[in-house]
Amino acid sequence: MNYLLPERLDRLAREYVLGTLTGGARRRFERVLSQAPAAGRAVAAWQERFTVLSTSLPPMAPRNAVWQGLEQRLFAPPRKSAGWWRALGGVLAGVLLCTVVLRIQPGLIGLEPQAENLPASYVGLLTDSEGKPAVLASSRRHGRQLTIKLLQPLSVPSGRVAQLWALPRDGSAAFPVGVVTPGGSSTLALSDESEKLFSQVSRLAVSLEESPAKPGDKPTQPFVLSGHCIKLW
């Protein structure tokens, strides 16, 4: 494989900096990095874009409830405290990665790259059991389609489907969204506008079911992918 073809090199450099290039592919690209100055320049260019992005994002003031929760947990037993910090870190990492991906590469999920400001959208970043980004899902705020982008291969056993679920923030039962196609990008037709479906949803998840879920069905298998669902507006 010729890693130095311009389009391929740019894609690999972007995924390397973003952290979605893993395993053997990452090791092979690191060998290319050590030998080809062009690869180093491509990586440096993407690192610079991330740096510019991080400095341009406006600061977000935490709600009072966040500070109160922090005060309550500062002197909690180590095990409980560590769990809370990991959960908070996961939320922040998910929001940051979603924002970075959308600001730098809106075309990944079907948003117009020529627009100066991104349209109001719901976005979900699902990770696997090791915390690696696996699925990027997005829909316009008042849209009736959900665009799915696989960030790594999705293995679905024969006789199963990758069912996508929405998990309401109030802890009520998950409801089915659609079936994720195990290959490339796809678009799911939604049963209603995104605003009505996802305004009270905090997480998305995927389980491997025997057949596509119908309205009112509940997950029968454990979730293999899950992640936060956030508003971008």
C-alpha positions in Angstrom: 0.0 0.0 0.0 1.3 3.5 -0.9 0.7 5.5 2.3 2.0 8.7 0.6 -0.9 9.2 -1.8 -2.2 12.6 -0.8 -5.8 11.7 0.0 -4.8 8.5 1.8 -2.0 10.2 3.7 -4.4 13.0 4.8 -7.0 10.5 6.0 -4.5 8.4 7.9 -2.9 11.5 9.5 -6.3 12.8 10.6 -7.3 9.4 12.2 -3.8 9.1 13.8 -4.2 12.5 15.5 -7.9 11.9 16.4 -7.0 8.5 17.9 -9.3 6.3 15.8 -6.3 4.7 14.0 -5.5 1.8 16.2 -3.8 -1.6 16.4 -1.6 -2.8 13.5 -2.7 0.1 11.2 -1.4 2.6 13.8 1.9 0.8 14.2 2.4 0.6 10.4 1.6 4.3 10.1 4.1 5.1 12.9 6.8 3.3 10.8 5.9 5.5 7.9 6.1 8.5 10.1 9.7 7.6 11.1 10.7 7.3 7.4 8.7 9.8 5.4 8.9 13.6 6.1 5.6 14.1 4.2 3.8 11.9 6.8 5.2 14.0 9.6 4.1 17.2 7.9 0.5 15.8 7.5 0.3 14.8 11.1 1.7 18.3 12.2 -1.0 20.0 10.1 -3.8 18.1 11.7 -2.3 18.7 15.2 -2.3 22.4 14.4 -6.0 22.3 13.4 -6.9 20.6 16.7 -4.9 23.3 18.5 -6.7 26.1 16.7 -10.0 24.5 17.4 -9.4 24.0 21.1 -8.5 27.6 21.5 -11.5 28.8 19.5 -14.1 26.9 21.4 -15.9 29.2 23.9 -15.6 28.3 27.6 -18.6 26.6 29.2 -19.6 27.6 32.8 -20.6 24.6 34.8 -24.0 24.7 36.5 -24.3 25.2 40.2 -25.3 21.6 40.6 -22.0 20.5 39.1 -20.0 22.4 41.6 -22.2 21.2 44.5 -21.7 17.6 43.3 -18.0 18.2 43.1 -17.9 19.5 46.7 -19.9 16.5 47.9 -17.5 14.1 46.2 -14.2 15.6 47.0 -13.9 13.8 50.3 -15.7 10.7 49.3 -14.0 7.2 49.7 -11.4 6.7 46.9 -13.3 4.0 45.1 -16.5 6.0 44.8 -14.6 9.2 43.9 -12.6 7.5 41.2 -15.7 6.1 39.6 -17.3 9.6 39.5 -14.2 11.1 38.0 -14.1 8.4 35.3 -17.7 9.0 34.5 -17.2 12.8 34.3 -14.1 12.3 32.1 -16.1 10.1 29.8 -18.8 12.7 29.3 -16.2 15.5 28.6 -14.2 13.3 26.3 -17.3 12.3 24.3 -18.5 15.9 24.0 -15.0 17.1 23.0 -14.5 14.4 20.4 -17.9 14.9 18.9 -17.3 18.7 18.6 -13.8 18.2 17.1 -15.0 15.7 14.5 -17.9 17.9 13.5 -16.0 21.2 13.4 -13.1 19.7 11.4 -14.8 17.1 9.2 -18.6 17.9 9.0 -18.8 15.9 5.8 -18.3 12.7 7.8 -21.9 12.8 8.9 -23.6 14.5 6.0 -23.5 18.1 7.2 -22.6 20.7 4.7 -18.9 21.4 4.8 -19.3 24.8 3.2 -21.5 26.2 6.0 -19.7 28.6 8.3 -21.8 27.5 11.3 -23.0 23.9 11.8 -26.8 23.4 11.7 -28.5 22.5 15.0 -28.1 18.8 15.4 -28.2 15.9 17.8 -24.9 13.9 17.8 -24.0 10.6 19.4 -20.5 9.1 19.7 -20.6 5.4 20.6 -17.6 3.6 21.9 -16.7 -0.1 22.4 -15.9 -1.8 25.7 -12.3 -0.5 25.5 -13.5 3.1 25.1 -12.5 3.3 21.4 -14.8 5.4 19.1 -16.9 3.0 17.0 -20.0 4.8 15.7 -20.8 8.5 15.0 -24.5 9.2 14.7 -26.1 12.6 13.9 -29.4 14.2 12.8 -30.6 17.7 12.2 -32.6 19.0 15.1 -35.9 18.9 13.1 -34.8 16.2 10.7 -36.3 12.8 10.3 -33.1 10.9 9.3 -30.2 9.7 11.4 -26.8 9.5 9.6 -24.5 6.7 10.8 -20.7 6.7 10.2 -18.7 3.7 11.4 -15.3 4.7 12.8 -14.2 1.0 13.1 -15.5 -2.3 11.7 -18.7 -3.5 13.3 -18.8 -7.3 13.7 -22.4 -8.7 13.6 -22.8 -12.5 14.0 -24.9 -14.4 11.5 -28.5 -14.3 12.5 -28.2 -11.0 14.5 -28.8 -7.4 13.8 -27.0 -4.3 15.3 -30.0 -2.6 16.9 -29.6 1.0 17.9 -31.4 2.2 21.1 -32.1 5.6 22.7 -31.8 5.8 26.5 -33.9 8.6 28.1 -32.1 10.6 30.8 -34.9 10.0 33.3 -34.0 6.3 33.4 -37.1 5.1 31.6 -37.0 2.2 29.2 -34.8 2.4 26.1 -36.7 2.6 22.8 -35.5 1.4 19.4 -34.2 3.8 16.8 -33.2 1.6 13.9 -30.7 -1.0 12.7 -27.0 -0.1 12.1 -25.7 -1.5 8.8 -22.2 -3.2 9.5 -20.3 -1.4 6.7 -19.5 2.2 5.9 -22.1 4.9 6.2 -25.8 4.6 6.2 -29.0 6.6 6.9 -31.8 5.5 9.1 -35.4 6.8 8.7 -36.7 8.1 12.0 -40.2 7.6 13.3 -40.5 11.3 14.2 -38.5 14.5 14.2 -35.2 14.3 16.1 -36.3 17.0 18.5 -39.2 14.9 19.6 -37.2 11.7 19.8 -33.9 12.8 21.3 -34.6 16.0 23.3 -34.8 13.9 26.5 -32.3 11.2 25.5 -28.8 11.2 27.2 -27.3 8.1 25.6 -27.4 5.9 22.5 -26.4 2.2 22.6 -26.2 -0.9 20.3 -27.1 -4.4 21.1 -27.0 -7.5 18.9 -30.6 -8.7 18.6 -32.2 -11.6 16.8 -34.3 -9.3 14.7 -35.0 -5.6 14.3 -36.9 -4.2 17.2 -40.4 -2.8 16.9 -41.9 0.1 18.7 -42.4 -0.9 22.4 -39.7 -3.6 22.3 -36.9 -3.6 24.9 -33.3 -4.7 24.6 -32.9 -8.5 25.2 -29.1 -8.5 24.8 -26.3 -6.5 26.6 -25.1 -3.4 24.9 -21.9 -3.8 22.9 -21.5 -0.1 22.0 -22.8 3.0 23.9 -22.1 6.7 24.2 -23.5 10.1 25.0 -26.1 11.8 22.9 -25.6 15.6 22.9 -27.1 18.8 21.4 -25.0 21.0 19.2 -26.6 24.4 19.2 
